[in-house]
Amino acid sequence: MLGLRILKRGYVSQYDYGKAFVVLEETPDSAAAVMQGLRQRFTDAAPVKLGDDAFQSTDKYLGRMCFVRTGRYIAGYAITAAGMDPVALSAALVQKIH
């Protein structure tokens, strides 16, 4: 998903301003391991206070991103348009998961 091999199963929605995604892992521990792998991939990761674990980062192709883990789910946004906040959008998305 999103061109990232570490994100294996889930859903992506395309919007004018970017992409929303939800990944389902087998267990909360496997989701935590995926988050650790994402942190290694995105070395500029900055912590965010959302869910069980979260960070934001920027990628050359995906734009500004926010990854949030809540239980066995990893969700977030990759935003390419100016004026949209991936953290705020991710917070709203995570609320819908529960």
FENZIQUI-V86768 format. One record per pair of residues at least 6 apart in sequence whose ideal C-beta (glycine too) atoms are under 6 Angstrom apart, sorted by the first residue. I is the first residue (numbers start at 1). J is the second residue. D is the distance in Angstrom with one decimal. If there is no record, write none. Layout:
I&J&D / I&J&D
//
This chain:
1&7&4.0 / 1&10&5.4 / 1&12&5.7 / 1&21&5.9 / 6&34&5.7 / 6&37&4.7 / 7&23&5.1 / 9&24&5.6 / 10&22&5.3 / 10&23&3.6 / 10&24&5.8 / 11&22&5.1 / 12&19&5.5 / 12&21&4.8 / 13&20&4.5 / 17&79&5.9 / 17&81&3.8 / 17&84&4.6 / 18&77&5.8 / 18&78&5.2 / 18&79&3.8 / 18&80&5.0 / 19&78&4.8 / 20&77&5.4 / 22&75&4.6 / 23&74&4.3 / 25&31&3.9 / 25&72&4.8 / 27&72&5.7 / 28&71&5.2 / 28&72&5.1 / 31&69&5.1 / 31&72&4.9 / 31&74&5.6 / 35&53&5.3 / 35&69&5.0 / 38&67&5.6 / 39&45&4.9 / 42&57&3.8 / 44&57&5.5 / 45&55&4.2 / 45&57&4.8 / 46&56&5.4 / 47&55&5.5 / 48&54&4.1 / 48&55&5.7 / 48&56&5.3 / 48&87&5.6 / 50&68&4.7 / 50&91&5.5 / 51&68&4.3 / 51&69&5.6 / 51&70&3.8 / 51&94&5.4 / 52&69&5.1 / 52&70&5.5 / 53&69&4.4 / 54&68&4.2 / 55&67&5.9 / 56&66&4.7 / 56&87&5.8 / 57&65&5.3 / 58&64&5.4 / 62&78&4.1 / 63&78&5.8 / 63&79&5.1 / 63&80&3.9 / 64&79&4.8 / 64&86&5.1 / 65&78&4.7 / 65&86&5.8 / 66&76&4.5 / 66&77&5.7 / 66&86&4.0 / 66&87&4.9 / 66&90&4.1 / 67&76&4.6 / 68&75&5.4 / 68&76&5.3 / 68&90&5.1 / 68&94&5.1 / 70&94&5.4 / 73&97&5.4 / 75&93&5.2 / 75&94&5.7 / 76&90&4.5 / 77&86&4.2 / 77&89&4.6 / 77&90&5.3 / 79&86&4.6
//
